[in-house]
Every structure is written in C-alpha cells, then in structure tokens.
Amino acid sequence: MDVISESIRVLYVDDEPEFAEMAATFLEREDDRFDVEIVTSGTAGSERLADEEFDCVISDYDMPGQNGIEFLETVREDHADLPFVLYTGKGSEEVASDAISAGVTDYLQKTGNADQYALLANRILNAVAAHRSRRIATERTRRLETLISNLPGMVYRCGNEPEWPMETVRGEVEDLTGYSADAIESDDLLWGDDILHPDDREEMWETVQTSLAADGTFEVTYRIITRDGTTKWMWERGRGVYTDDGELDALEGFITDITERKRREQELAESESRYRTLAENFPDGGVFYVDSDFRYRVVSGSGFEPLDTDPDDIVGRSVSEVERFPAELVETIEAIHEATLAGRSERVEVPYEGRVFEIRTAPVREDGDVVAGLHIAQDITERREREEELQRQNERLEEFASVVSHDLRNPLNVVEGRLELAQTEYDSDQLVKAESALERCQALVDDLLSLAREGALAAETEPVSLEDAAEQCWASVETGDATLTIDTDQTVMADRSRLKQLLENLIRNAIDHVGPDVTVEVGRLADGFYVADDGPGIGADDREEVFKSAYSTVPDNTGFGLAIVSEIANAHGWDVTVTESASGGARFEITGVKLAA
C-alpha cells in the first residue's frame, strides 16, 4: 500500500530565500507530489504550523534570531512526531548531536552539486512514509481497542489443544469469567482445564476440530464455571490462523455470555408446554402458539376434527406457507398477529371450510417483552345460527308489536271515545266499570308492547353510571313519600334506555307491593348491582314465579313488570334473581354485568 500517494506539503525554513527557492524547484522536479512553501525564519515557521498542516519541515541551522535547533525544539512542543529534516551548510558533530537530542528526524548537509536534492527528496519521502505508516497503525490500534472495549464479551488467541491455552485475551474478561486477563494468559490457568465445564469439554473439542477441518471456522455453545463457582453459558465463534505453509498456528475468536438468552429459551419452552396442554384440551376450536418469526409452534384442539385439516401440516410453517389457508385468511391472520406482537389483543370472525370461527389473540410476554402470540380460534357457527334465529324472532316480535300498537290500540281508542260520549249522556255504574276495564286493557297493551320490544337483543352498549341512571328513574316514577338510597358508584356497560326501563320497573314494583313509604336501595355487587326494599319480601316458593308474564299479587296490576326486567337482563347477557334484603324485604340481584374500565 502506497501511504504517500497524495500530495506532500513541505514547509521550508531558510533565511536565504534564493537558495530555498532553488532547492524547492529541484525537489518539485524530483517528485511532483511535493508542494513546498518557503518562510525565512523560525518564528514565521511556527506561525505557519499553527495555521496549516504540513507533512514535513526542512530547516536551515544557522539563522538569525532562532537557529534550526531552537526552532526544532519549538516544533516538538506541539508536533512531537512531525518529520523534521535539518538541512544545513554549517554542519558539525556537535550540531548533529544537538539535533538528535532535540528529536530531529533526519540530518543532511548542503553540498555544491545537484545530486544533493535527489538525496534530500528521498529522505523526505522516507520520513513522511514512516510517519504516515505509524499514524495509520496507531489509528488502527485505537479503533481495534475501541471495538474490543465495546464488545459484549472477550476476544482471544489460543493454541489448538484440548487445554485451550490462551496466548492473548482482551475485552470483558473479568466480567465474563471472574479471572483477570493476566491470569488467563498465564500457564497457571488453562481455559480447557480450569474454566470450561467438565461435561462440555469432549464435545467442545470434537465440534471445533470437525468444523476446522471443514472450512477453517467454528461456532460452539458451551458452559463455563467462573471463579466464584457460577455456571454460565457461552457462545463462541472463531477461526484457524495458518502459517504460510498451511500449518494451523493458532485460533482466534470471540466469546460472549448467553446465559440470559438460555434462561429465556427455557422459560419459552416451559410457556410453550403450558400452551400445548391448553391446546390439547381445547374444545370446538384450535389453539395456535405463534413465535415472533410468525411460525406456528403449537397447533391443536378438537375443532380440527370436523375439518379436512391436520394440525401437523401447520406446525413449523408460517401462515403464508399453509397450503389450505386461502389468501384472504392469510391476510387477516397476518394483520392480527402483527398487532399481537405489538402488544394488542385482537378479536375477529373469519369463515373457513364452511364454518365460522372467532379468533381471539393475546400477546405472550416474558420479562415484559412480547415473545409470541397466542391465537384461539373457536367454532361459533351454531352460535351465529342461534343469533340469526333470534334476530328473526326479534323481527317477528317487532311485527307483533306493530300490530298491537296499531290494530289493537286504534279500536280501544274508539271505545274510549264512545265511552266518554256515553258518560256525558248517562250516569251509570256500568259505565264506570267499563272505564276501569278499558284502562286495564290500555295498561295490558302498553306492557305487551314493552315486553315484546325489550325481548329483543340489547343495542350497542356504552358506559352508564348506575347512580345517575337510578336518580333519573326515581325522578320519572310517581314515588310519593318513598325514599331512595344509592350505595354504588359503579359504571356499567349497558344499553342506557333499557337499563333505565329495568330500574324503573323494579322501583315501581317496590312501590306497588310495599306502599308509598317504602325505602328503595340501589347497591353494588362484585359483578353487578341490586335493587332492594324494606317491605315484607317475597316467599321462597314464589321467587321464580314472579318473573313470569301476568304474575302479580296486586289487584289490577298487569303482572308484566318483572317479566320485562327478566327480558332486559337476558338481552344483556345478565342474570337476575330475587332473594331477601337486609331488612327482610325483596332484593333483586343483577349479576354477570360487565363494568366499564
């Protein structure tokens, strides 16, 4: 490698400018890489060196003010390694000795012939080449030391023997082994005998020798025992170093600690085993354990039995490699898995093989990091069919409600009007009784409509404050002297209007059955809420009967109020039961309620 292929800047210091210009001309003729700048004093030379970079300095010795040796000493204060050639016509052994003591690079006497410039040019070239070579070597050494100091482990050179005697080790040696670099490089401590785990020595030797014979490199994983007796896992990569005649001279390589990685792999294996047990016992669907490379590690479940798909054809493959997965399914699964690896849970429905599956995902974490995704696919075909049938029922109920609302209510309105006209003409107890019967018919129509409509599925749910809903319902019901107490600050996920209908019916039920001075309490349960009163309560034998349509113990009551409560609860997926309150009255408990986050 030519280390001086670039221009060579030379600062020539001489109090005789004519001689210096002639010398510069000869030097530039000798080699066109020379770029010579001339100054006439040491002071001027110091100023130029402060402003610019030069590759070499040539200086006369005998100059006014500051001679060549004094100038050299000044240069060495700031430029310890800069090539400096003392080129003087007044040479002596004393001057040469002083120049060497001051750190001169070369010393050359001026002569009267032109050959001296070829010699001077050669001396300059040699000095600059040596300087640049040292600088390159120093920079390389610095970079290597920086690299080694930042490596998470140690580099080494050792003999290819079962004892693995270390010639040189650098890096995090003591952090890795507990021993100092000097101790490992000594003959008193051998890597193969004193540090390498006894159970791994034979396999380590055989693996390295086989790999060296194949391509001259090797990669191994093994255990060591540190100075304090701790067992650690190491990963090592190395290569053989060969002499010119092809003989193996030594091994060089890098060693790093992978104990933590091994621990995580073990935890992952245990985690995988747990999910495998879940998969093998999962009904009506499949469990998929998908690693961070998007490959199926565990696939199982009874849901595969009715499908023409074998879990063994999925394990070890990515979703795009599963032949039986159509393109649209691949796209959907890849999207939800990316979201899962980003730490989010997903839930989607997908058709497959004539069935409908609900896929739920959850990230699998180790030490807070997402390392895999758990996908649970459950066959919901029959559930969807039931929901569709329920939707059809809802549509029929709505149609019925429409008929009741229009075709039945209109004749009743006509009867009501005719009755009112008759009462203006006749004063009869029979007409009063007819009016009472008509009012009951109107109440029955209202409750039938409510029951039909509340029996439909609940609409989209939203967070609803139980306290606010209870207070609004209390304000909309004729409560007389009754008292409301609220012992809950829960916010539940519910259809707001239907939740209010449920609470209003329970409040009316308490007032109708206990009286206008009843105390009604709305309170919290672990998974829901209750509405209680301080009345006589409901007997154990009647507690299931009260939710049936038309059941009532109050005269002229339609008996649909609690049936509507039951229908609203069912539409939300809640359970409603009746028990005894703390004061002996009735307590209606609504459970299975989802609380807002």
ZAMARGU-4260 file (C-alpha; in steps of 0.2 Angstrom, whole numbers, plus 5000, padded with zeros to 4 digits):
<rodrens>
0) 5000/5000/5000 | 5007/5017/4995 | 5004/5028/5010 | 5010/5044/5001 | 5000/5043/4985
5) 4993/5060/4990 | 5002/5077/4989 | 5016/5080/5002 | 5016/5098/5009 | 5034/5103/5014
10) 5037/5119/5025 | 5055/5125/5020 | 5063/5137/5033 | 5079/5146/5027 | 5085/5164/5029
15) 5092/5163/5012 | 5076/5164/5001 | 5085/5162/4984 | 5093/5146/4990 | 5077/5140/4997
20) 5068/5143/4981 | 5081/5134/4971 | 5080/5119/4982 | 5061/5119/4981 | 5062/5119/4962
25) 5073/5104/4962 | 5063/5095/4975 | 5047/5098/4964 | 5056/5092/4949 | 5062/5076/4958
30) 5044/5072/4963 | 5028/5081/4958 | 5019/5076/4974 | 5030/5089/4983 | 5021/5106/4987
35) 5035/5117/4995 | 5031/5133/5005 | 5045/5144/5010 | 5047/5155/5025 | 5063/5164/5031
40) 5063/5162/5050 | 5059/5150/5064 | 5046/5162/5070 | 5037/5163/5054 | 5038/5144/5053
45) 5030/5142/5070 | 5016/5153/5064 | 5013/5143/5048 | 5012/5127/5058 | 4999/5134/5069
50) 4988/5139/5055 | 4991/5124/5042 | 4995/5106/5042 | 5012/5100/5034 | 5019/5083/5031
55) 5037/5088/5034 | 5048/5103/5039 | 5065/5107/5031 | 5075/5119/5041 | 5092/5128/5040
60) 5103/5128/5056 | 5112/5145/5055 | 5098/5158/5055 | 5096/5175/5064 | 5085/5176/5080
65) 5082/5157/5081 | 5093/5144/5075 | 5087/5127/5067 | 5089/5118/5084 | 5079/5131/5094
70) 5066/5130/5080 | 5066/5111/5081 | 5063/5112/5100 | 5048/5124/5097 | 5041/5112/5084
75) 5042/5097/5096 | 5032/5106/5109 | 5016/5104/5098 | 5021/5092/5085 | 5030/5078/5093
80) 5030/5066/5078 | 5031/5078/5063 | 5045/5074/5051 | 5059/5087/5053 | 5074/5087/5042
85) 5089/5098/5047 | 5097/5104/5031 | 5112/5115/5034 | 5128/5121/5026 | 5136/5123/5043
90) 5137/5105/5049 | 5147/5098/5063 | 5146/5083/5075 | 5140/5095/5089 | 5126/5101/5079
95) 5121/5084/5073 | 5121/5078/5092 | 5111/5093/5097 | 5098/5090/5083 | 5097/5071/5088
100) 5094/5076/5106 | 5080/5088/5101 | 5071/5075/5091 | 5076/5078/5073 | 5070/5065/5060
105) 5085/5067/5048 | 5101/5077/5047 | 5108/5082/5030 | 5122/5094/5025 | 5121/5105/5010
110) 5133/5102/4996 | 5138/5111/4980 | 5130/5098/4967 | 5113/5095/4961 | 5113/5077/4967
115) 5110/5083/4985 | 5092/5087/4980 | 5088/5069/4975 | 5095/5063/4991 | 5085/5076/5001
120) 5069/5071/4991 | 5072/5053/4996 | 5075/5057/5014 | 5059/5067/5014 | 5049/5053/5006
125) 5056/5040/5018 | 5052/5051/5033 | 5034/5055/5028 | 5030/5037/5023 | 5036/5031/5040
130) 5026/5045/5049 | 5010/5041/5040 | 5013/5022/5042 | 5014/5025/5061 | 4999/5036/5061
135) 4989/5023/5051 | 4995/5009/5063 | 4991/5020/5078 | 4973/5023/5072 | 4970/5005/5068
140) 4976/5000/5085 | 4965/5014/5093 | 4950/5008/5083 | 4953/4990/5087 | 4955/4994/5106
145) 4938/5004/5104 | 4930/4989/5096 | 4936/4977/5109 | 4931/4988/5123 | 4913/4989/5117
150) 4911/4971/5113 | 4899/4962/5125 | 4912/4948/5128 | 4931/4945/5125 | 4942/4941/5110
155) 4956/4929/5111 | 4971/4920/5103 | 4974/4902/5109 | 4983/4886/5105 | 4973/4872/5097
160) 4975/4860/5111 | 4962/4852/5122 | 4968/4863/5136 | 4965/4878/5125 | 4980/4888/5132
165) 4976/4907/5130 | 4990/4917/5122 | 4980/4934/5122 | 4963/4939/5129 | 4955/4956/5128
170) 4939/4964/5132 | 4926/4960/5147 | 4937/4946/5153 | 4935/4948/5171 | 4916/4951/5170
175) 4914/4935/5160 | 4925/4923/5170 | 4929/4932/5186 | 4948/4930/5182 | 4959/4944/5176
180) 4967/4944/5158 | 4984/4941/5165 | 4978/4926/5175 | 4970/4918/5160 | 4986/4922/5149
185) 4997/4913/5162 | 5002/4895/5162 | 4994/4893/5179 | 4976/4894/5172 | 4970/4884/5157
190) 4954/4888/5149 | 4950/4870/5144 | 4955/4863/5161 | 4950/4876/5174 | 4936/4886/5166
195) 4927/4875/5153 | 4913/4865/5161 | 4919/4847/5163 | 4904/4840/5155 | 4906/4850/5139
200) 4925/4848/5136 | 4924/4832/5125 | 4910/4839/5114 | 4918/4856/5113 | 4935/4848/5106
205) 4926/4837/5094 | 4915/4851/5087 | 4929/4863/5084 | 4941/4850/5076 | 4927/4845/5064
210) 4922/4862/5059 | 4941/4867/5057 | 4943/4853/5045 | 4928/4858/5035 | 4931/4877/5032
215) 4943/4883/5045 | 4930/4891/5056 | 4919/4886/5070 | 4904/4891/5081 | 4900/4882/5098
220) 4889/4884/5113 | 4895/4878/5130 | 4896/4881/5148 | 4910/4888/5159 | 4912/4889/5178
225) 4918/4906/5184 | 4930/4910/5198 | 4916/4911/5211 | 4908/4894/5205 | 4894/4901/5195
230) 4889/4891/5179 | 4887/4902/5163 | 4883/4898/5145 | 4895/4905/5132 | 4893/4907/5113
235) 4909/4907/5104 | 4914/4910/5085 | 4932/4908/5079 | 4944/4903/5065 | 4960/4895/5062
240) 4976/4905/5059 | 4988/4897/5047 | 5006/4899/5043 | 5012/4902/5025 | 5014/4883/5023
245) 4996/4879/5028 | 5000/4873/5046 | 4987/4878/5059 | 4996/4890/5070 | 4983/4896/5082
250) 4964/4900/5085 | 4957/4917/5086 | 4939/4921/5090 | 4926/4930/5101 | 4916/4923/5116
255) 4901/4931/5124 | 4889/4927/5138 | 4872/4920/5133 | 4866/4914/5150 | 4851/4926/5150
260) 4846/4920/5132 | 4847/4902/5138 | 4836/4906/5153 | 4823/4915/5141 | 4823/4900/5130
265) 4820/4888/5144 | 4806/4899/5150 | 4799/4900/5132 | 4800/4881/5131 | 4790/4880/5148
270) 4777/4893/5142 | 4776/4883/5126 | 4772/4867/5135 | 4759/4876/5145 | 4750/4882/5130
275) 4752/4864/5122 | 4742/4857/5136 | 4729/4870/5134 | 4728/4867/5115 | 4726/4848/5118
280) 4711/4850/5129 | 4703/4865/5120 | 4685/4861/5114 | 4677/4866/5097 | 4692/4875/5090
285) 4710/4877/5090 | 4725/4885/5099 | 4739/4892/5090 | 4756/4897/5098 | 4765/4908/5085
290) 4783/4914/5088 | 4790/4931/5084 | 4795/4925/5067 | 4777/4921/5064 | 4779/4902/5064
295) 4767/4890/5072 | 4775/4882/5087 | 4759/4873/5094 | 4743/4869/5085 | 4730/4858/5092
300) 4712/4857/5098 | 4696/4846/5095 | 4690/4859/5082 | 4701/4852/5069 | 4691/4835/5069
305) 4677/4840/5058 | 4689/4849/5046 | 4699/4842/5032 | 4715/4850/5040 | 4729/4841/5050
310) 4737/4852/5064 | 4754/4843/5059 | 4753/4851/5042 | 4753/4868/5051 | 4766/4866/5064
315) 4783/4874/5059 | 4776/4884/5045 | 4771/4902/5043 | 4753/4906/5039 | 4758/4910/5021
320) 4765/4893/5019 | 4750/4883/5025 | 4743/4877/5008 | 4725/4875/5014 | 4723/4893/5020
325) 4715/4905/5007 | 4724/4921/5003 | 4710/4932/5012 | 4713/4921/5028 | 4732/4923/5027
330) 4730/4942/5025 | 4718/4943/5040 | 4729/4932/5051 | 4745/4941/5047 | 4737/4958/5052
335) 4731/4952/5069 | 4747/4943/5073 | 4757/4959/5069 | 4745/4968/5081 | 4748/4955/5094
340) 4767/4956/5093 | 4764/4975/5095 | 4756/4971/5112 | 4737/4972/5107 | 4724/4959/5109
345) 4713/4956/5094 | 4696/4948/5090 | 4689/4944/5073 | 4677/4932/5064 | 4683/4923/5049
350) 4674/4909/5038 | 4684/4893/5035 | 4679/4877/5027 | 4660/4881/5028 | 4661/4886/5046
355) 4663/4902/5055 | 4677/4904/5068 | 4680/4918/5081 | 4699/4921/5083 | 4705/4929/5098
360) 4723/4934/5101 | 4734/4939/5116 | 4752/4943/5117 | 4764/4931/5126 | 4776/4941/5137
365) 4792/4936/5145 | 4800/4949/5157 | 4789/4962/5149 | 4794/4959/5131 | 4782/4951/5119
370) 4790/4935/5113 | 4775/4926/5104 | 4756/4927/5101 | 4743/4915/5107 | 4728/4913/5095
375) 4712/4904/5100 | 4700/4900/5086 | 4683/4894/5091 | 4669/4887/5080 | 4654/4899/5083
380) 4644/4893/5068 | 4630/4886/5079 | 4630/4902/5090 | 4629/4913/5074 | 4614/4902/5068
385) 4606/4904/5085 | 4609/4923/5084 | 4601/4923/5067 | 4586/4914/5073 | 4585/4926/5087
390) 4586/4940/5075 | 4571/4933/5066 | 4562/4931/5082 | 4565/4949/5086 | 4559/4954/5069
395) 4543/4944/5072 | 4541/4952/5089 | 4543/4969/5081 | 4530/4965/5069 | 4518/4959/5083
400) 4522/4975/5092 | 4517/4985/5077 | 4501/4975/5075 | 4497/4978/5094 | 4501/4996/5093
405) 4491/5000/5078 | 4477/4987/5075 | 4473/4984/5093 | 4476/5002/5101 | 4465/5010/5087
410) 4449/5001/5092 | 4452/5004/5110 | 4454/5022/5107 | 4437/5022/5098 | 4429/5013/5113
415) 4437/5026/5125 | 4430/5040/5114 | 4412/5032/5113 | 4413/5028/5132 | 4417/5046/5136
420) 4402/5052/5125 | 4391/5039/5134 | 4396/5046/5151 | 4390/5063/5146 | 4373/5057/5142
425) 4371/5043/5155 | 4376/5042/5174 | 4378/5023/5176 | 4389/5012/5187 | 4390/5001/5172
430) 4399/5014/5163 | 4412/5017/5177 | 4416/4998/5177 | 4418/4998/5158 | 4430/5013/5160
435) 4440/5003/5173 | 4441/4988/5161 | 4446/4999/5147 | 4460/5007/5157 | 4466/4989/5161
440) 4466/4985/5143 | 4476/5000/5139 | 4489/4995/5153 | 4490/4977/5146 | 4493/4984/5128
445) 4507/4995/5135 | 4515/4981/5144 | 4514/4969/5130 | 4522/4982/5118 | 4536/4984/5131
450) 4538/4965/5134 | 4539/4962/5115 | 4552/4976/5112 | 4563/4973/5127 | 4564/4955/5122
455) 4575/4959/5108 | 4594/4959/5109 | 4601/4974/5118 | 4608/4988/5106 | 4626/4994/5107
460) 4631/4996/5125 | 4640/5011/5132 | 4647/5016/5149 | 4632/5021/5161 | 4633/5027/5178
465) 4622/5017/5190 | 4620/5032/5202 | 4615/5044/5188 | 4603/5031/5180 | 4594/5027/5197
470) 4592/5045/5201 | 4584/5049/5184 | 4572/5034/5185 | 4567/5039/5203 | 4563/5057/5196
475) 4552/5049/5182 | 4542/5037/5193 | 4527/5043/5205 | 4536/5039/5221 | 4525/5048/5234
480) 4534/5048/5251 | 4546/5034/5246 | 4565/5035/5249 | 4579/5031/5238 | 4597/5027/5244
485) 4611/5023/5232 | 4626/5014/5238 | 4636/5012/5222 | 4647/5022/5211 | 4649/5009/5198
490) 4649/5012/5179 | 4642/4998/5169 | 4642/4993/5151 | 4623/4993/5146 | 4610/4999/5133
495) 4606/5016/5143 | 4587/5016/5139 | 4584/4998/5143 | 4594/4999/5159 | 4583/5014/5164
500) 4567/5003/5160 | 4574/4989/5171 | 4577/5001/5186 | 4560/5010/5183 | 4551/4993/5184
505) 4560/4987/5200 | 4556/5004/5208 | 4538/5003/5203 | 4537/4985/5209 | 4543/4991/5226
510) 4530/5005/5227 | 4516/4994/5221 | 4519/4980/5233 | 4526/4989/5249 | 4517/5006/5248
515) 4521/5025/5246 | 4533/5025/5262 | 4545/5011/5255 | 4563/5013/5256 | 4572/5008/5240
520) 4591/5004/5239 | 4602/5003/5224 | 4619/4995/5229 | 4634/4986/5222 | 4639/4968/5219
525) 4655/4961/5214 | 4649/4958/5196 | 4633/4969/5196 | 4621/4978/5207 | 4605/4975/5217
530) 4588/4984/5220 | 4581/4981/5237 | 4566/4987/5248 | 4561/4986/5266 | 4544/4978/5263
535) 4538/4960/5268 | 4548/4952/5255 | 4544/4938/5243 | 4542/4920/5249 | 4555/4907/5243
540) 4542/4897/5234 | 4537/4912/5223 | 4554/4919/5219 | 4554/4911/5202 | 4536/4913/5198
545) 4537/4932/5200 | 4547/4934/5183 | 4533/4925/5173 | 4522/4936/5162 | 4505/4941/5170
550) 4510/4935/5188 | 4505/4948/5201 | 4499/4949/5219 | 4492/4967/5217 | 4474/4969/5210
555) 4473/4977/5193 | 4491/4975/5190 | 4496/4968/5173 | 4510/4957/5180 | 4522/4961/5166
560) 4534/4972/5175 | 4546/4959/5182 | 4545/4949/5166 | 4551/4964/5157 | 4565/4966/5170
565) 4570/4947/5166 | 4569/4950/5147 | 4580/4966/5148 | 4593/4957/5159 | 4593/4942/5147
570) 4596/4953/5132 | 4611/4960/5140 | 4618/4943/5145 | 4614/4946/5163 | 4606/4935/5177
575) 4593/4941/5188 | 4587/4933/5204 | 4577/4938/5219 | 4582/4935/5237 | 4579/4943/5255
580) 4586/4960/5258 | 4595/4965/5274 | 4578/4972/5281 | 4568/4957/5276 | 4561/4964/5260
585) 4564/4959/5242 | 4581/4961/5235 | 4583/4959/5216 | 4601/4955/5211 | 4608/4958/5193
590) 4624/4949/5190 | 4636/4945/5176 | 4637/4964/5172 | 4652/4970/5163 | 4660/4985/5172
595) 4667/4999/5162 | 4686/5000/5163
</rodrens>
